[in-house]
């Protein structure tokens, strides 16, 4: 919903506000589809790492898919996806741990992103999102 300031000296025609709201509603559907596509790309990269093996190229591509979701999640109305994707980027990029030791935690992050979308758990106000965010935070902290 677009909020029109009541004390504004600029007058906005109600029809224009309705048109803008309609365009935003249409974009939300398109943005969700883009988010679903990017999650599928992340899942495909996870499968590629499992099938082909760990290499700088496969890990780099996995990181790039996670990085894309870091910004796209919030843009698409899923800030919880952005939080999980940011954590995933940090886990992948952590030079203190060998990638092989991180695979389970990486899988947990990707599964969490998929669960957030499947359950429309957009932010920490949703019980599932709150639980997943806390569990991942704890797991990353105590790895």
LUMKOL-865173 format. One record per residue (C-alpha): residue in three letters; residue number from 1; x, y, z. Coordinates in nm, 4 decimals. Example, Ala and Ser with C-alpha at 12.3 -4.5 7.8 and 13.67 -1.06 7.14 Angstrom:
REM LUMKOL-865173
ATOM   r   k        u        v        w
ATOM ala   1   1.2300  -0.4500   0.7800
ATOM ser   2   1.3670  -0.1060   0.7140
This chain:
REM LUMKOL-865173
ATOM   r   k        u        v        w
ATOM unk   1   0.0000   0.0000   0.0000
ATOM unk   2   0.1378   0.3351  -0.1011
ATOM unk   3   0.1017   0.5964   0.1716
ATOM unk   4   0.0233   0.9430   0.0439
ATOM unk   5   0.1314   1.2129   0.2907
ATOM unk   6  -0.1711   1.4078   0.4091
ATOM unk   7   0.0208   1.7304   0.4669
ATOM unk   8   0.1957   1.7260   0.1307
ATOM unk   9   0.1703   2.0325  -0.0875
ATOM unk  10   0.1957   1.7999  -0.3864
ATOM unk  11  -0.1426   1.6693  -0.4944
ATOM unk  12  -0.1524   1.3143  -0.6280
ATOM unk  13  -0.4539   1.1919  -0.8185
ATOM unk  14  -0.6091   0.8834  -0.6532
ATOM unk  15  -0.6181   0.7084  -0.9911
ATOM unk  16  -0.2396   0.7417  -1.0183
ATOM unk  17  -0.1934   0.5946  -0.6718
ATOM unk  18  -0.4157   0.3005  -0.7665
ATOM unk  19  -0.2184   0.2502  -1.0880
ATOM unk  20   0.1105   0.2503  -0.8959
ATOM unk  21  -0.0286   0.0040  -0.6410
ATOM unk  22  -0.1428  -0.2255  -0.9191
ATOM unk  23   0.2019  -0.2120  -1.0811
ATOM unk  24   0.3676  -0.2928  -0.7475
ATOM unk  25   0.1364  -0.5883  -0.6935
ATOM unk  26   0.2251  -0.7224  -1.0394
ATOM unk  27   0.5957  -0.6745  -0.9706
ATOM unk  28   0.5710  -0.8685  -0.6437
ATOM unk  29   0.4564  -1.1754  -0.8356
ATOM unk  30   0.7372  -1.1312  -1.0873
ATOM unk  31   0.9912  -1.0788  -0.8096
ATOM unk  32   0.8781  -1.3924  -0.6279
ATOM unk  33   0.9221  -1.5885  -0.9512
ATOM unk  34   1.2738  -1.4448  -0.9851
ATOM unk  35   1.3493  -1.5498  -0.6287
ATOM unk  36   1.2208  -1.9023  -0.6940
ATOM unk  37   1.4396  -1.9226  -1.0067
ATOM unk  38   1.7484  -1.8092  -0.8151
ATOM unk  39   1.6839  -2.0612  -0.5386
ATOM unk  40   1.6627  -2.3303  -0.8076
ATOM unk  41   1.9999  -2.2110  -0.9418
ATOM unk  42   2.1486  -2.2357  -0.5912
ATOM unk  43   2.0085  -2.5874  -0.5555
ATOM unk  44   2.1560  -2.6817  -0.8945
ATOM unk  45   2.4994  -2.5554  -0.7877
ATOM unk  46   2.4746  -2.7574  -0.4665
ATOM unk  47   2.3993  -3.0671  -0.6770
ATOM unk  48   2.6897  -2.9833  -0.9085
ATOM unk  49   2.9328  -2.9592  -0.6168
ATOM unk  50   2.8091  -3.2982  -0.4946
ATOM unk  51   2.8365  -3.4564  -0.8412
ATOM unk  52   3.1512  -3.2949  -0.9808
ATOM unk  53   3.3353  -3.2308  -0.6592
ATOM unk  54   3.4809  -2.9373  -0.4790
ATOM unk  55   3.6894  -2.7012  -0.6889
ATOM unk  56   3.7493  -2.3280  -0.6858
ATOM unk  57   3.5075  -2.3002  -0.9800
ATOM unk  58   3.2188  -2.4990  -0.8296
ATOM unk  59   3.2547  -2.3368  -0.4880
ATOM unk  60   3.2816  -1.9926  -0.6492
ATOM unk  61   2.9627  -2.0490  -0.8455
ATOM unk  62   2.7823  -2.1703  -0.5327
ATOM unk  63   2.8982  -1.8557  -0.3540
ATOM unk  64   2.7758  -1.6336  -0.6385
ATOM unk  65   2.4281  -1.7907  -0.6296
ATOM unk  66   2.4130  -1.7343  -0.2519
ATOM unk  67   2.5345  -1.3768  -0.2976
ATOM unk  68   2.2613  -1.3098  -0.5549
ATOM unk  69   2.0000  -1.4298  -0.3053
ATOM unk  70   2.1469  -1.2088  -0.0341
ATOM unk  71   2.0230  -0.9001  -0.2168
ATOM unk  72   1.7266  -1.0488  -0.4005
ATOM unk  73   1.5554  -1.1898  -0.0903
ATOM unk  74   1.4762  -0.8568   0.0720
ATOM unk  75   1.3967  -0.6977  -0.2642
ATOM unk  76   1.1358  -0.9692  -0.3210
ATOM unk  77   0.9805  -0.9302   0.0227
ATOM unk  78   1.1700  -1.2136   0.1921
ATOM unk  79   1.4220  -1.0508   0.4271
ATOM unk  80   1.4671  -1.3853   0.6057
ATOM unk  81   1.6037  -1.5318   0.2805
ATOM unk  82   1.8552  -1.2455   0.2639
ATOM unk  83   1.9678  -1.3136   0.6198
ATOM unk  84   2.0177  -1.6858   0.5544
ATOM unk  85   2.1915  -1.6185   0.2219
ATOM unk  86   2.4273  -1.3703   0.3881
ATOM unk  87   2.5139  -1.6285   0.6517
ATOM unk  88   2.5671  -1.8856   0.3764
ATOM unk  89   2.8104  -1.6510   0.1999
ATOM unk  90   3.0062  -1.6095   0.5225
ATOM unk  91   3.0205  -1.9863   0.5768
ATOM unk  92   3.1391  -2.0533   0.2208
ATOM unk  93   3.3935  -1.7710   0.2369
ATOM unk  94   3.5370  -1.8617   0.5796
ATOM unk  95   3.9018  -1.9487   0.5230
ATOM unk  96   3.9420  -2.0803   0.8788
ATOM unk  97   3.7424  -2.3920   0.7890
ATOM unk  98   3.7920  -2.6323   0.5031
ATOM unk  99   3.4970  -2.6375   0.2651
ATOM unk 100   3.4543  -3.0126   0.3139
ATOM unk 101   3.3882  -2.9530   0.6845
ATOM unk 102   3.1199  -2.6979   0.5994
ATOM unk 103   2.9080  -2.9077   0.3603
ATOM unk 104   2.6473  -3.0047   0.6207
ATOM unk 105   2.6086  -2.6453   0.7358
ATOM unk 106   2.5897  -2.5256   0.3752
ATOM unk 107   2.3169  -2.7822   0.3068
ATOM unk 108   2.1288  -2.6620   0.6156
ATOM unk 109   2.1352  -2.3043   0.4852
ATOM unk 110   2.0096  -2.4029   0.1403
ATOM unk 111   1.7359  -2.6209   0.2902
ATOM unk 112   1.6356  -2.3304   0.5160
ATOM unk 113   1.6038  -2.0959   0.2176
ATOM unk 114   1.3842  -2.3490   0.0390
ATOM unk 115   1.1696  -2.3954   0.3514
ATOM unk 116   1.1257  -2.0200   0.3923
ATOM unk 117   0.9918  -1.9901   0.0385
ATOM unk 118   0.7769  -2.3028   0.0568
ATOM unk 119   0.6101  -2.1797   0.3757
ATOM unk 120   0.5913  -1.8105   0.2798
ATOM unk 121   0.7996  -1.7350   0.5904
ATOM unk 122   0.9117  -1.3893   0.4883
ATOM unk 123   1.0635  -1.2538   0.8076
ATOM unk 124   1.1381  -1.3337   1.1710
ATOM unk 125   0.7766  -1.2592   1.2658
ATOM unk 126   0.6879  -1.5958   1.1106
ATOM unk 127   0.7478  -1.8779   1.3637
ATOM unk 128   0.9273  -2.1019   1.1136
ATOM unk 129   1.1567  -1.8205   1.0002
ATOM unk 130   1.2339  -1.7266   1.3599
ATOM unk 131   1.3248  -2.0860   1.4445
ATOM unk 132   1.5364  -2.1390   1.1315
ATOM unk 133   1.7226  -1.8108   1.1764
ATOM unk 134   1.8001  -1.8906   1.5389
ATOM unk 135   1.9053  -2.2496   1.4642
ATOM unk 136   2.1397  -2.1416   1.1852
ATOM unk 137   2.2853  -1.8601   1.3945
ATOM unk 138   2.3580  -2.1063   1.6730
ATOM unk 139   2.5015  -2.3664   1.4338
ATOM unk 140   2.7344  -2.1131   1.2704
ATOM unk 141   2.8440  -1.9812   1.6083
ATOM unk 142   2.9250  -2.3271   1.7487
ATOM unk 143   3.0747  -2.4978   1.4440
